[in-house]
Amino acid sequence: MTKFNTFKELADDTKEKMKSYHDYPIKTLSRYDGIVKIIGHLMKQNNCVYSTNIIDQWLKECTIKFSKSTVERYRRVACLLSDNYHGNLDGWKIYSSQPCLIPKSNEYLNVINDYKIFLENEEYSTKTILCRLHDARYFLVYLENNNVFNTKDISHQMISNYILSEHFENRKIAGISA
């Protein structure tokens, strides 16, 4: 584990590691410097190299009203910094913005496992597999919450209702861009 003497050392090292993985989202890197500048000021105020607790507390108590997506950006950078600070940053990771929902029924757990095996056999990238499994889990939990515990009972109407559910509110239409 690398010992960092200053927050700047940690931030610079984290950024270099992110760049070396060649698999990071460009938006994360473009926002990184601005977020790190603010977090660095916070660490300096608290006379420490790094503390996730201080960042979390600041985000909760911040007088500036951040949007949910801005809080998630800060949290993502904080997770990268934390992993590097603790010697665990060894590749690009997806940091969930909320706890991952997991279906409870054995049938749906088996569906998730089979789907994961299928995606791996089809040689999808790790990020794609994680995203698709995340989406599948949310759908299966939605079904469980609506008392549907068997895949044979899923109807087109249930799928439509899921797409119209709260989970998809405020989503922007996206597609392939040139």
C-alpha positions in Angstrom: 0.0 0.0 0.0 1.3 3.4 -1.0 1.6 5.9 1.9 0.4 9.3 0.8 1.7 12.3 2.7 -0.7 14.8 1.2 -4.1 14.8 -0.4 -2.5 16.2 -3.6 -0.3 13.1 -3.8 -3.3 10.9 -3.4 -5.4 12.8 -6.0 -2.6 12.9 -8.6 -1.8 9.2 -8.1 -5.5 8.3 -8.4 -5.8 10.3 -11.6 -2.7 8.6 -13.1 -4.0 5.2 -12.2 -7.4 6.0 -13.8 -5.7 7.1 -17.0 -3.5 3.9 -17.1 -6.6 1.6 -17.0 -7.7 3.0 -20.4 -11.3 2.0 -19.5 -12.6 4.9 -17.5 -15.5 7.1 -18.6 -14.3 10.3 -20.1 -16.9 12.3 -18.2 -15.5 11.0 -14.9 -12.0 12.2 -15.8 -13.2 15.6 -17.1 -15.0 16.3 -13.8 -12.3 14.8 -11.6 -10.1 17.9 -11.3 -12.9 20.2 -10.2 -14.3 17.7 -7.7 -10.8 16.9 -6.3 -10.1 20.6 -5.9 -13.2 21.0 -3.6 -12.4 17.7 -1.7 -8.8 18.8 -1.3 -9.9 22.1 0.3 -12.2 20.1 2.6 -9.3 17.7 3.6 -7.1 20.8 4.2 -9.7 22.3 6.5 -9.8 19.1 8.5 -6.0 18.7 8.5 -6.0 15.2 7.0 -4.8 13.4 3.9 -8.1 11.6 3.3 -11.4 10.7 5.0 -14.5 9.3 3.4 -16.5 10.1 6.5 -15.6 13.8 6.2 -16.8 13.9 2.6 -20.0 12.0 3.4 -20.8 14.3 6.3 -20.0 17.4 4.1 -22.3 16.2 1.3 -25.1 15.7 3.9 -24.6 19.1 5.5 -23.6 21.1 2.5 -25.4 24.5 2.3 -25.2 24.2 -1.5 -28.1 22.1 -2.7 -26.5 19.5 -5.0 -28.6 17.5 -7.5 -28.6 13.8 -7.0 -26.3 13.3 -10.0 -23.8 15.8 -8.6 -23.8 14.0 -5.3 -23.2 10.7 -7.2 -20.3 12.3 -9.0 -18.7 13.4 -5.8 -19.3 10.0 -4.3 -17.7 8.2 -7.3 -14.6 10.3 -7.0 -14.5 9.8 -3.2 -14.7 6.0 -3.8 -11.9 6.1 -6.3 -9.8 8.1 -3.8 -10.7 5.9 -1.0 -9.8 2.7 -2.9 -6.4 4.2 -3.9 -5.8 5.5 -0.3 -6.4 2.0 1.0 -4.4 0.3 -1.8 -7.4 -1.3 -3.5 -7.5 0.7 -6.8 -6.3 -1.9 -9.3 -8.7 -1.3 -12.2 -11.8 0.6 -13.2 -14.8 -0.1 -11.0 -18.4 0.8 -11.1 -19.5 2.3 -7.8 -23.2 1.9 -7.2 -25.0 5.0 -6.2 -27.3 3.0 -4.1 -27.4 -0.5 -2.6 -27.9 -3.2 -5.2 -31.3 -4.7 -5.0 -31.3 -8.5 -5.0 -34.3 -10.7 -5.6 -35.2 -13.0 -2.8 -36.8 -16.0 -4.6 -34.6 -18.9 -5.5 -36.0 -18.9 -9.0 -35.0 -15.3 -9.7 -31.6 -15.8 -8.1 -31.1 -18.7 -10.5 -32.2 -16.5 -13.4 -29.6 -13.9 -12.4 -26.9 -16.6 -12.2 -27.9 -18.1 -15.5 -28.0 -14.7 -17.1 -24.5 -13.9 -15.8 -23.1 -17.1 -17.2 -24.7 -16.4 -20.5 -23.2 -12.9 -20.7 -19.8 -14.2 -19.7 -20.0 -17.0 -22.4 -20.9 -14.4 -25.0 -17.8 -12.5 -23.9 -19.5 -9.2 -22.9 -17.2 -6.7 -21.1 -17.2 -6.6 -17.4 -18.9 -3.2 -17.3 -21.7 -4.4 -19.6 -22.3 -7.5 -17.5 -22.5 -5.5 -14.3 -24.9 -3.0 -15.9 -27.1 -5.7 -17.4 -27.2 -7.7 -14.2 -28.1 -4.5 -12.3 -31.0 -3.9 -14.6 -32.2 -7.5 -14.5 -32.1 -7.5 -10.7 -34.2 -4.3 -10.5 -36.8 -5.9 -12.8 -37.0 -9.1 -10.9 -37.3 -7.2 -7.6 -40.1 -5.2 -9.2 -41.8 -8.4 -10.1 -41.4 -9.8 -6.5 -42.8 -6.6 -5.1 -45.9 -7.2 -7.3 -46.2 -10.8 -6.2 -44.9 -12.4 -9.3 -42.5 -15.1 -8.3 -42.3 -17.3 -11.5 -40.9 -16.3 -14.8 -43.8 -18.1 -16.5 -46.2 -15.6 -15.0 -44.5 -12.6 -16.6 -46.7 -10.8 -19.2 -46.2 -8.1 -21.7 -48.4 -5.8 -19.5 -46.1 -6.4 -16.5 -43.1 -5.4 -18.6 -44.9 -2.3 -19.8 -45.9 -1.4 -16.3 -42.3 -1.7 -15.2 -41.1 0.6 -17.9 -43.7 3.1 -16.8 -42.8 2.7 -13.1 -41.1 5.2 -10.8 -37.7 3.5 -11.5 -37.7 5.1 -15.0 -39.0 8.6 -14.0 -37.0 11.6 -15.0 -34.9 9.5 -17.5 -33.7 11.3 -20.5 -34.1 9.7 -23.9 -30.6 8.5 -25.0 -29.3 6.7 -28.0 -26.3 6.4 -30.2 -24.6 9.6 -30.8 -22.0 10.3 -33.5 
